[in-house]
Amino acid sequence: MRACHRIAVLLCCIATVSAAHADDVIDQITEALQAYQNHDTQTAITALDAASNLLRQSRADGLKRLLPQPPPGWTADVAESTAVSVAMLGGGVTASRAYHNGVQRVEVQIVADSPMLQSLAQLISSPLGAIGGMKTVVIGGRRMSYTENDRTYMALVADKMIVKIQGNADTPDPTLRSFIAAIDFAAIEKHAH
């Protein structure tokens, strides 16, 4: 029964997968179902794991589209994404992009679907964060944490995603705040659901 439930959950997730991955996901779920019906549990598990990984990869690729474009005068590296399976660190997806303007460097990162998000969210909102040098700031009406020693702003979005903006020592705070203003938090929140 548990395997059937897992297959049903994966089938529901297919609706959010891009067409490029949808056939591969369906193929893997179909293979898992056939293997399960033939009592070949190892093949079923392997196929379900492959389908889960394809879904994570698709979600990570979707996060890349939410990263801001480089502002005028800046260049940006190619956006990167990673999808980590549940077997490694509890899973999760990440998209990140580095931006450059002379000696200034800013990295924007979006993290989703990680069990570590709950712990990080609690740290951001608790007094313990202040011990680590975190302080709460409000930028554009959005509550964020700021850590001065590593020049990092973090925001929890829809209790499911973390957006992190980090600058190097040569990047002034107003520049970091301009990157925060360029992030479409509403689109990220919509993607979280």
Backbone as numpy.savetxt, mean C-alpha at the origin, in Angstrom:
# Nx Ny Nz CAx CAy CAz Cx Cy Cz
-14.80 -27.09 4.03 -15.62 -25.90 4.03 -14.76 -24.64 4.03
-13.65 -24.68 4.76 -12.77 -23.53 4.85 -12.18 -23.19 3.48
-11.80 -24.21 2.71 -11.24 -23.98 1.37 -12.30 -23.37 0.46
-13.54 -23.81 0.56 -14.62 -23.24 -0.26 -14.82 -21.77 0.09
-14.74 -21.44 1.38 -14.88 -20.05 1.80 -13.75 -19.20 1.22
-12.54 -19.73 1.25 -11.38 -19.01 0.72 -11.55 -18.77 -0.78
-12.05 -19.78 -1.49 -12.29 -19.63 -2.93 -13.36 -18.57 -3.17
-14.41 -18.56 -2.36 -15.47 -17.57 -2.53 -14.94 -16.16 -2.31
-14.08 -15.98 -1.31 -13.49 -14.66 -1.05 -12.65 -14.23 -2.24
-11.85 -15.13 -2.78 -11.03 -14.78 -3.94 -11.89 -14.44 -5.15
-12.99 -15.14 -5.34 -13.88 -14.83 -6.46 -14.46 -13.43 -6.32
-14.77 -13.02 -5.09 -15.29 -11.68 -4.87 -14.24 -10.62 -5.20
-12.99 -10.95 -4.93 -11.91 -9.99 -5.19 -11.64 -9.82 -6.68
-12.02 -10.78 -7.48 -11.76 -10.71 -8.91 -12.38 -9.47 -9.53
-13.49 -9.03 -9.00 -14.17 -7.87 -9.56 -13.29 -6.63 -9.57
-12.30 -6.58 -8.67 -11.44 -5.41 -8.60 -10.12 -5.59 -9.34
-9.93 -6.70 -9.95 -8.68 -7.00 -10.63 -8.73 -6.49 -12.06
-7.63 -5.98 -12.54 -7.59 -5.51 -13.92 -7.77 -6.67 -14.88
-8.20 -6.36 -16.10 -8.46 -7.40 -17.10 -7.21 -8.21 -17.41
-6.05 -7.58 -17.34 -4.81 -8.29 -17.66 -4.56 -9.45 -16.71
-4.94 -9.28 -15.44 -4.71 -10.33 -14.46 -5.93 -11.21 -14.25
-7.11 -10.74 -14.65 -8.35 -11.45 -14.33 -8.34 -12.88 -14.84
-7.91 -13.10 -16.07 -7.91 -14.46 -16.61 -6.96 -15.36 -15.84
-5.80 -14.86 -15.48 -4.86 -15.66 -14.70 -5.44 -16.00 -13.33
-6.10 -15.04 -12.70 -6.69 -15.28 -11.39 -7.79 -16.32 -11.50
-8.66 -16.15 -12.47 -9.75 -17.12 -12.67 -9.18 -18.51 -12.96
-8.14 -18.57 -13.79 -7.52 -19.86 -14.10 -6.99 -20.53 -12.84
-6.34 -19.76 -11.97 -5.78 -20.32 -10.74 -6.88 -20.78 -9.79
-7.94 -20.01 -9.68 -9.04 -20.40 -8.80 -9.74 -21.65 -9.35
-9.91 -21.69 -10.66 -10.52 -22.87 -11.29 -9.66 -24.11 -11.05
-8.34 -23.95 -11.20 -7.43 -25.07 -10.94 -7.53 -25.51 -9.48
-7.61 -24.55 -8.57 -7.73 -24.88 -7.15 -9.02 -25.63 -6.86
-10.10 -25.19 -7.46 -11.39 -25.84 -7.24 -11.38 -27.27 -7.78
-10.81 -27.44 -8.97 -10.74 -28.79 -9.54 -9.86 -29.70 -8.69
-8.72 -29.16 -8.24 -7.82 -29.95 -7.40 -8.50 -30.31 -6.08
-9.22 -29.36 -5.50 -9.92 -29.61 -4.25 -10.97 -30.71 -4.43
-11.70 -30.63 -5.52 -12.72 -31.65 -5.79 -12.10 -33.03 -6.02
-10.84 -33.07 -6.48 -10.10 -34.33 -6.68 -9.29 -34.71 -5.45
-9.51 -34.00 -4.33 -8.82 -34.28 -3.07 -7.31 -34.07 -3.16
-6.87 -33.21 -4.07 -5.46 -32.86 -4.21 -5.25 -31.51 -3.51
-5.16 -31.57 -2.19 -5.12 -30.33 -1.42 -3.85 -29.50 -1.67
-2.72 -30.14 -1.91 -1.49 -29.38 -2.14 -1.60 -28.53 -3.41
-2.12 -29.09 -4.48 -2.29 -28.32 -5.71 -3.32 -27.21 -5.50
-4.37 -27.50 -4.75 -5.38 -26.48 -4.46 -4.78 -25.31 -3.69
-3.97 -25.63 -2.68 -3.32 -24.58 -1.89 -2.39 -23.75 -2.75
-1.59 -24.42 -3.57 -0.64 -23.72 -4.42 -1.35 -22.79 -5.40
-2.45 -23.27 -6.00 -3.20 -22.45 -6.95 -3.86 -21.26 -6.25
-4.40 -21.49 -5.04 -5.01 -20.38 -4.30 -3.96 -19.34 -3.90
-2.79 -19.81 -3.50 -1.71 -18.89 -3.17 -1.32 -18.06 -4.39
-1.25 -18.71 -5.56 -0.91 -17.99 -6.79 -1.98 -16.95 -7.12
-3.26 -17.31 -6.96 -4.35 -16.36 -7.20 -4.25 -15.18 -6.23
-3.97 -15.45 -4.97 -3.81 -14.38 -3.97 -2.67 -13.45 -4.34
-1.55 -14.03 -4.77 -0.41 -13.20 -5.17 -0.73 -12.34 -6.38
-1.45 -12.89 -7.35 -1.85 -12.10 -8.52 -2.76 -10.94 -8.11
-3.66 -11.19 -7.18 -4.53 -10.12 -6.68 -3.73 -9.04 -5.97
-2.77 -9.45 -5.15 -1.92 -8.47 -4.45 -1.12 -7.64 -5.45
-0.57 -8.30 -6.47 0.21 -7.57 -7.48 -0.66 -6.54 -8.19
-1.88 -6.92 -8.51 -2.79 -6.00 -9.17 -3.11 -4.81 -8.26
-3.33 -5.10 -6.98 -3.62 -4.02 -6.02 -2.42 -3.09 -5.88
-1.22 -3.65 -5.84 -0.01 -2.83 -5.74 0.15 -1.96 -6.98
-0.12 -2.50 -8.15 -0.04 -1.71 -9.38 -1.06 -0.58 -9.35
-2.24 -0.83 -8.78 -3.25 0.21 -8.65 -2.79 1.33 -7.73
-2.05 1.00 -6.70 -1.54 2.02 -5.78 -0.54 2.94 -6.48
0.22 2.41 -7.43 1.21 3.24 -8.14 0.53 4.42 -8.83
-0.68 4.19 -9.35 -1.40 5.27 -10.04 -1.83 6.38 -9.09
-1.80 6.12 -7.79 -2.21 7.12 -6.80 -1.06 8.01 -6.35
0.15 7.69 -6.77 1.30 8.52 -6.40 1.26 9.82 -7.22
1.63 10.94 -6.61 1.54 12.22 -7.33 2.56 12.34 -8.47
2.21 13.17 -9.44 3.14 13.51 -10.52 4.20 14.44 -9.96
5.39 14.47 -10.59 6.42 15.39 -10.09 5.99 16.84 -10.29
6.25 17.69 -9.30 5.93 19.11 -9.47 6.87 19.75 -10.50
6.52 20.93 -10.98 7.40 21.61 -11.95 8.83 21.75 -11.40
9.80 21.44 -12.24 11.21 21.53 -11.84 11.75 20.25 -11.20
10.89 19.30 -10.95 11.28 18.04 -10.32 11.24 16.92 -11.34
12.06 15.89 -11.11 11.97 14.65 -11.88 11.57 13.55 -10.91
11.13 12.43 -11.48 10.71 11.33 -10.61 11.21 10.01 -11.17
11.58 9.13 -10.28 11.92 7.77 -10.69 10.64 7.06 -11.11
10.80 5.93 -11.75 9.65 5.11 -12.10 9.02 4.62 -10.80
7.72 4.70 -10.72 7.01 4.21 -9.52 7.24 2.71 -9.38
7.44 2.28 -8.15 7.68 0.86 -7.86 6.56 0.33 -6.98
6.29 -0.96 -7.11 5.31 -1.58 -6.23 5.81 -2.95 -5.81
5.40 -3.35 -4.62 5.72 -4.69 -4.13 4.46 -5.29 -3.53
4.35 -6.58 -3.68 3.24 -7.33 -3.08 3.85 -8.49 -2.32
3.66 -8.48 -1.02 4.25 -9.51 -0.17 3.15 -10.45 0.29
3.39 -11.74 0.16 2.37 -12.72 0.54 2.21 -12.78 2.05
1.11 -13.35 2.48 0.81 -13.48 3.90 1.90 -14.25 4.63
2.56 -15.15 3.95 3.60 -15.96 4.57 4.81 -15.12 5.00
4.97 -13.95 4.38 6.12 -13.10 4.71 5.62 -11.83 5.41
5.95 -11.66 6.65 5.61 -10.48 7.43 4.11 -10.19 7.47
3.30 -11.19 7.24 1.86 -11.00 7.31 1.23 -10.46 6.04
2.04 -10.18 5.03 1.52 -9.71 3.76 1.43 -8.20 3.67
0.98 -7.75 2.51 0.80 -6.32 2.30 1.24 -5.90 0.92
0.83 -4.70 0.53 1.24 -4.14 -0.76 1.76 -2.73 -0.53
2.72 -2.35 -1.35 3.35 -1.04 -1.23 3.60 -0.46 -2.61
3.41 0.84 -2.73 3.81 1.57 -3.92 4.64 2.76 -3.47
5.72 3.04 -4.18 6.56 4.17 -3.79 7.19 4.81 -5.02
7.57 6.07 -4.84 8.21 6.82 -5.92 9.12 7.86 -5.30
10.31 8.00 -5.86 11.26 9.00 -5.40 11.27 10.17 -6.38
11.34 11.38 -5.84 11.32 12.61 -6.61 12.61 13.37 -6.33
13.15 14.04 -7.36 14.45 14.72 -7.23 14.40 16.12 -7.82
15.08 17.04 -7.14 15.28 18.39 -7.65 16.62 18.85 -7.11
17.67 18.71 -7.92 19.02 19.01 -7.44 19.38 18.08 -6.30
19.74 18.66 -5.14 20.11 17.84 -3.99 18.89 17.43 -3.16
17.74 18.00 -3.49 16.53 17.65 -2.74 15.98 16.31 -3.23
15.49 15.52 -2.27 14.89 14.23 -2.59 13.69 14.00 -1.67
12.59 13.57 -2.26 11.39 13.25 -1.51 10.93 11.87 -1.96
10.51 11.03 -1.02 9.92 9.75 -1.37 8.50 9.70 -0.81
7.57 9.30 -1.68 6.18 9.12 -1.27 5.90 7.62 -1.35
5.32 7.09 -0.29 5.03 5.66 -0.20 3.61 5.46 0.31
2.92 4.49 -0.30 1.58 4.10 0.15 1.65 2.62 0.52
1.23 2.30 1.74 1.26 0.93 2.24 -0.17 0.50 2.55
-0.55 -0.69 2.09 -1.90 -1.19 2.33 -1.86 -2.68 2.67
-2.93 -3.14 3.27 -3.15 -4.57 3.51 -2.08 -5.24 4.36
-1.44 -4.50 5.22 -0.41 -5.08 6.08 -0.91 -5.12 7.52
-0.74 -6.25 8.20 -1.14 -6.31 9.60 -0.34 -5.36 10.48
0.82 -4.93 9.99 1.62 -3.98 10.76 0.98 -2.60 10.80
0.01 -2.34 9.89 -0.64 -1.04 9.87 -1.35 -0.73 11.18
-1.98 -1.72 11.78 -2.70 -1.49 13.03 -1.74 -1.04 14.13
-0.60 -1.69 14.22 0.38 -1.32 15.24 0.91 0.08 14.98
1.20 0.38 13.72 1.70 1.70 13.37 0.64 2.77 13.63
-0.61 2.47 13.31 -1.69 3.41 13.54 -1.83 3.71 15.04
-1.70 2.68 15.86 -1.78 2.89 17.31 -0.62 3.74 17.80
0.56 3.52 17.24 1.73 4.30 17.63 1.55 5.76 17.24
1.03 5.99 16.03 0.82 7.36 15.56 -0.12 8.12 16.48
-1.18 7.46 16.93 -2.20 8.16 17.72 -1.98 8.10 19.23
-0.93 7.41 19.68 -0.74 7.28 21.12 0.36 8.21 21.63
0.39 8.45 22.93 1.45 9.26 23.52 2.83 8.63 23.35
2.88 7.31 23.13 4.17 6.65 22.95 4.90 7.17 21.72
4.15 7.63 20.72 4.77 8.18 19.53 5.65 9.38 19.86
5.23 10.18 20.85 6.00 11.35 21.24 7.35 10.95 21.81
7.42 9.80 22.46 8.68 9.32 23.01 9.68 9.09 21.88
9.20 8.58 20.74 10.05 8.33 19.59 10.28 9.56 18.74
9.84 10.73 19.20 10.06 11.96 18.45 8.94 12.31 17.50
7.84 11.53 17.53 6.70 11.82 16.67 5.85 12.91 17.29
5.38 13.81 16.45 4.40 14.76 16.95 3.24 14.83 15.96
2.09 15.15 16.48 0.89 15.25 15.66 0.80 16.64 15.06
0.52 16.69 13.76 0.32 17.95 13.05 -0.94 17.81 12.21
-1.53 18.93 11.85 -2.68 18.93 10.97 -2.31 19.74 9.73
-2.40 19.08 8.58 -2.06 19.73 7.30 -3.25 19.56 6.37
-3.79 20.66 5.90 -4.94 20.61 5.02 -6.13 19.91 5.64
-6.27 20.03 6.97 -7.38 19.40 7.67 -7.16 17.92 7.98
-6.02 17.38 7.59 -5.73 15.96 7.80 -4.71 15.81 8.93
-5.06 14.96 9.92 -4.13 14.69 11.02 -3.02 13.77 10.53
-1.78 14.15 10.83 -0.62 13.38 10.42 0.36 13.33 11.58
1.31 12.42 11.48 2.41 12.43 12.43 3.64 12.95 11.70
4.51 13.59 12.44 5.75 14.10 11.86 6.90 13.69 12.76
7.93 13.13 12.17 9.15 12.76 12.90 10.27 13.60 12.34
10.78 14.51 13.16 11.76 15.48 12.68 13.11 14.84 12.35
13.54 13.84 13.14 14.88 13.31 12.92 15.02 12.59 11.57
13.92 12.05 11.02 14.04 11.47 9.68 13.16 12.19 8.66
12.65 13.38 9.06 11.89 14.26 8.16 10.76 13.51 7.46
9.93 12.84 8.25 8.87 11.99 7.73 7.50 12.41 8.23
6.59 12.58 7.30 5.18 12.76 7.61 4.46 11.45 7.29
3.51 11.06 8.15 2.70 9.87 7.89 1.24 10.17 8.21
0.38 9.63 7.35 -1.06 9.77 7.57 -1.70 8.40 7.45
-2.63 8.13 8.33 -3.45 6.93 8.26 -4.69 7.28 7.45
-4.98 6.50 6.41 -6.11 6.77 5.53 -7.11 5.62 5.63
-8.33 5.96 5.99 -9.43 5.00 6.08 -9.10 3.82 7.01
-8.22 4.03 7.95 -7.79 2.99 8.89 -7.23 1.75 8.19
-6.86 1.87 6.91 -6.40 0.72 6.14 -5.10 0.97 5.39
-4.70 2.22 5.26 -3.51 2.54 4.48 -2.69 3.60 5.21
-1.41 3.54 4.98 -0.50 4.57 5.49 0.11 5.27 4.28
0.10 6.60 4.31 0.80 7.39 3.31 1.98 8.04 4.02
3.16 7.82 3.46 4.39 8.32 4.08 5.10 9.24 3.10
5.50 10.42 3.58 6.24 11.39 2.77 7.53 11.67 3.53
8.65 11.38 2.90 9.93 11.55 3.58 10.89 12.35 2.70
11.53 13.32 3.31 12.50 14.14 2.59 13.90 13.96 3.15
14.88 14.29 2.33 16.25 14.24 2.83 16.59 15.53 3.56
17.79 15.64 4.09 18.19 16.80 4.89 18.17 18.09 4.09
18.29 18.02 2.77 18.32 19.21 1.92 16.93 19.67 1.47
15.90 18.96 1.86 14.55 19.29 1.42 13.84 20.08 2.52
13.49 21.34 2.27 12.84 22.15 3.31 11.42 21.67 3.59
10.95 21.96 4.78 9.62 21.52 5.20 8.51 22.03 4.28
8.54 23.28 3.79 7.48 23.72 2.87 7.39 22.85 1.61
8.51 22.31 1.16 8.50 21.43 -0.01 7.80 20.12 0.33
8.11 19.57 1.51 7.42 18.34 1.93 5.92 18.58 2.01
5.53 19.71 2.54 4.10 20.02 2.65 3.45 20.20 1.28
4.21 20.69 0.31 3.65 20.81 -1.05 3.40 19.43 -1.66
4.25 18.47 -1.33 4.01 17.10 -1.79 2.76 16.53 -1.12
2.58 16.83 0.16 1.38 16.37 0.86 0.14 16.95 0.18
0.20 18.23 -0.18 -0.94 18.88 -0.84 -1.23 18.26 -2.21
-0.20 17.70 -2.86 -0.38 17.12 -4.19 -0.98 15.71 -4.16
-1.05 15.10 -2.99 -1.56 13.73 -2.87 -3.08 13.76 -2.86
-3.68 12.92 -3.66 -5.14 12.82 -3.73 -5.62 11.83 -2.66
-5.78 12.33 -1.45 -6.17 11.46 -0.33 -7.56 10.87 -0.54
-8.43 11.60 -1.21 -9.78 11.08 -1.47 -9.72 9.85 -2.36
-8.85 9.87 -3.37 -8.70 8.71 -4.26 -8.08 7.54 -3.50
-7.13 7.83 -2.62 -6.52 6.77 -1.82 -7.57 6.15 -0.89
-8.39 6.99 -0.29 -9.44 6.48 0.60 -10.44 5.61 -0.19
-10.78 6.05 -1.37 -11.69 5.26 -2.21 -11.06 3.92 -2.57
-9.77 3.92 -2.85 -9.05 2.68 -3.19 -8.98 1.74 -1.99
-9.01 2.31 -0.79 -8.90 1.49 0.42 -10.12 0.61 0.63
-11.25 1.00 0.08 -12.49 0.24 0.32 -12.74 -0.80 -0.72
